[in-house]
């Protein structure tokens, strides 16, 4: 028996441990990415036109081959049997020499002319090989440039969950977590590493009850993020969504905004410093910009009041840092663009002031990394490109970009050769929400991508590490974050969570069976029986419903006298006996009052005797009309 066990163990050792076990079937990545691939209308239209030209229905490949052999019987696509025939060059050589050639073919004819020189080594390269190398290098450069400008939009996924339009978006610098804020007053947090193909958020926040989320911004170290809502107080959260602090609100009864400790009206925008992790910038409807220290929530560090044509309060609609954090830009409600340089002794006077940058409110400002270009987006449906060295006139104005949301932004590509923005859906327009890409060098439209046929595109971002494009969209009833990517060009991010299927339940899973309580087992949880029929029955009973008696019409019955002779028996008897006389209908009210005048004069009572000597005699007006005398 022991020998048999040893033999069995020896044989089993020759096979791997997985031998005999059924492997789980895994969905290939190509099939997964094909499920998220965006539809290409050009491909579908060309295929339809080809079918129309051929006048053939859609058939299988084998049927097409069979039809092709019937149409062209001479051409046969059958595979050759045996080795391939020798090339014609070798046959010519055989005919010339008369002998069978053994070994490789002779060198080209150019080297046969040099009979005196003996060729050593491989044959010379062709004469035009240098030019071909230059062409190849040029082609490689062109291909590299095309790859750099290629937009990753072959596939698309949508992060859903919001019930209204998504107005705020923030992706951390590593590209692992995404924040989305909406008009439904909530902030949703997504983690690519812990998310599967169901694309569900792992946390939902409500920063300020009843206030829309207007902006989100990560810190430079991605350990905290700033949340700006429609309230006057911004909040700071850690990476997991726990509240770290809330900035103070200012005194609304102080007129000078520099003397208040915080904003007094709703916030419009906010952004974290790109280099310093303790500094943030906010703008508000109270007409000020404020720089805060994250470690001090009770007061701000600096108050900036924009320059106005007339004294008053004009809302600051947006704000932005430059890439080095040495410059601040603000969009004012009167359409002006103002830029401040952070230098020793700087104040509220702007270094750059463009009075009429836009004809309507400015929704977004964006600096380039080299500090030369400034992009501005506005409610007037335009996107303007400004040169910070010459701010009198914009370099280029792109029109016909409808914008209906105050959070519509503009963003750069990772290499900043392209910049992009979203458009809103208009009532009478046939186009949906678009994502428009523009070339920075040529200042022209590069590409236009349709995101949603019925939802407006508000926020957009192109992450440099993931090489994926994020675009938020929605309307009054739905909202989501669209992620465009390409499996060949993009990295991590959406590729990680799409390929991760949700966990399937195993046979070995154990869950405690919940105790089911019968809701009608106890009188406490028993529903009260419906008394609708009982109430209807009571309403029909005049005694139980206390219904008042209806007056009798016509002759009386049941001991009641008809309405013509009085409603009660007592009234009827008094009227018949003459004790009740209704003479007020026929009597003059003036005469009825004056008939008591003589009695009152002869026998006054109560107050009249006290004023008898001092009170003047009353004089009544006599009627002058002849009709009354008659």
RADA-V372075 format. One record per residue. N is the residue number from 1. D_FIRST is the distance of its C-alpha to the first C-alpha in whole Angstrom. Layout:
# RADA-V372075
n;d_first
N;D_FIRST
N;D_FIRST
This chain:
# RADA-V372075
n;d_first
1;0
2;4
3;5
4;5
5;7
6;9
7;10
8;11
9;13
10;14
11;16
12;17
13;19
14;21
15;22
16;25
17;24
18;26
19;25
20;25
21;27
22;30
23;33
24;36
25;39
26;42
27;46
28;47
29;50
30;52
31;52
32;53
33;56
34;57
35;57
36;59
37;61
38;65
39;67
40;69
41;72
42;73
43;70
44;71
45;74
46;74
47;71
48;74
49;76
50;74
51;74
52;77
53;78
54;76
55;77
56;73
57;71
58;68
59;65
60;62
61;61
62;60
63;64
64;66
65;64
66;65
67;69
68;69
69;69
70;71
71;74
72;73
73;72
74;73
75;71
76;67
77;64
78;62
79;60
80;61
81;58
82;58
83;59
84;62
85;65
86;67
87;69
88;73
89;74
90;72
91;73
92;77
93;76
94;75
95;78
96;80
97;78
98;78
99;74
100;71
101;70
102;67
103;66
104;67
105;70
106;73
107;75
108;77
109;81
110;82
111;81
112;82
113;85
114;85
115;85
116;86
117;83
118;79
119;77
120;74
121;71
122;71
123;74
124;76
125;75
126;78
127;81
128;81
129;77
130;79
131;80
132;77
133;75
134;78
135;77
136;74
137;74
138;77
139;74
140;72
141;74
142;75
143;71
144;71
145;74
146;73
147;69
148;71
149;73
150;70
151;70
152;66
153;67
154;64
155;62
156;63
157;62
158;64
159;63
160;64
161;65
162;69
163;71
164;74
165;75
166;73
167;76
168;74
169;71
170;70
171;67
172;66
173;66
174;62
175;62
176;59
177;61
178;64
179;67
180;69
181;72
182;74
183;77
184;75
185;75
186;71
187;69
188;66
189;63
190;60
191;58
192;56
193;53
194;52
195;53
196;52
197;53
198;55
199;57
200;58
201;60
202;58
203;61
204;65
205;68
206;71
207;74
208;77
209;77
210;80
211;80
212;79
213;76
214;79
215;77
216;73
217;73
218;70
219;71
220;71
221;67
222;66
223;65
224;68
225;70
226;74
227;74
228;78
229;79
230;82
231;83
232;85
233;82
234;79
235;76
236;73
237;69
238;66
239;63
240;62
241;65
242;66
243;70
244;71
245;75
246;78
247;81
248;84
249;87
250;90
251;93
252;95
253;98
254;99
255;100
256;100
257;96
258;96
259;96
260;93
261;90
262;88
263;89
264;91
265;90
266;86
267;84
268;84
269;82
270;80
271;78
272;76
273;78
274;76
275;76
276;76
277;74
278;76
279;79
280;79
281;82
282;83
283;86
284;88
285;90
286;93
287;94
288;92
289;89
290;87
291;85
292;83
293;81
294;77
295;77
296;81
297;81
298;84
299;86
300;86
301;87
302;90
303;91
304;93
305;95
306;96
307;99
308;101
309;104
310;106
311;105
312;102
313;99
314;97
315;93
316;91
317;88
318;86
319;85
320;83
321;82
322;82
323;79
324;80
325;82
326;85
327;87
328;87
329;88
330;89
331;90
332;93
333;94
334;97
335;95
336;96
337;93
338;94
339;92
340;92
341;91
342;89
343;92
344;93
345;96
346;95
347;96
348;96
349;99
350;96
351;96
352;96
353;98
354;98
355;100
356;99
357;96
358;95
359;97
360;94
361;92
362;89
363;86
364;84
365;85
366;82
367;83
368;81
369;80
370;82
371;85
372;87
373;86
374;87
375;86
376;87
377;86
378;89
379;89
380;92
381;89
382;89
383;87
384;89
385;89
386;91
387;91
388;92
389;94
390;96
391;96
392;99
393;98
394;94
395;93
396;92
397;92
398;89
399;90
400;89
401;86
402;86
403;85
404;85
405;83
406;84
407;81
408;81
409;80
410;80
411;77
412;77
413;74
414;72
415;74
416;77
417;78
418;78
419;79
420;78
421;79
422;79
423;81
424;82
425;82
426;86
427;87
428;89
429;86
430;84
431;82
432;79
433;78
434;78
435;76
436;79
437;78
438;81
439;82
440;83
441;85
442;86
443;87
444;86
445;83
446;80
447;78
448;78
449;75
450;75
451;72
452;73
453;76
454;77
455;76
456;78
457;76
458;77
459;75
460;74
461;72
462;70
463;67
464;67
465;64
466;62
467;65
468;65
469;68
470;68
471;71
472;72
473;73
474;74
475;77
476;78
477;75
478;72
479;71
480;68
481;68
482;67
483;65
484;65
485;63
486;62
487;58
488;59
489;62
490;61
491;58
492;56
493;58
494;58
495;55
496;53
497;53
498;54
499;50
500;49
501;48
502;48
503;44
504;43
505;41
506;38
507;36
508;35
509;38
510;40
511;43
512;45
513;47
514;50
515;52
516;55
517;58
518;60
519;64
520;65
521;64
522;66
523;70
524;70
525;68
526;70
527;72
528;76
529;77
530;79
531;83
532;84
533;85
534;87
535;89
536;90
537;91
538;93
539;95
540;96
541;98
542;101
543;101
544;97
545;98
546;101
547;103
548;107
549;109
550;110
551;114
552;116
553;117
554;120
555;122
556;120
557;118
558;116
559;119
560;119
561;122
562;121
563;121
564;125
565;127
566;124
567;121
568;121
569;124
570;126
571;126
572;128
573;130
574;131
575;132
576;134
577;136
578;137
579;135
580;133
581;135
582;133
583;136
584;134
585;134
586;138
587;139
588;140
589;137
590;140
591;143
592;140
593;140
594;144
595;145
596;143
597;145
598;149
599;147
600;145
601;148
602;150
603;147
604;145
605;142
606;139
607;139
608;142
609;145
610;144
611;145
612;148
613;150
614;148
615;147
616;148
617;149
618;147
619;148
620;146
621;146
622;149
623;148
624;150
625;148
626;151
627;148
628;147
629;151
630;151
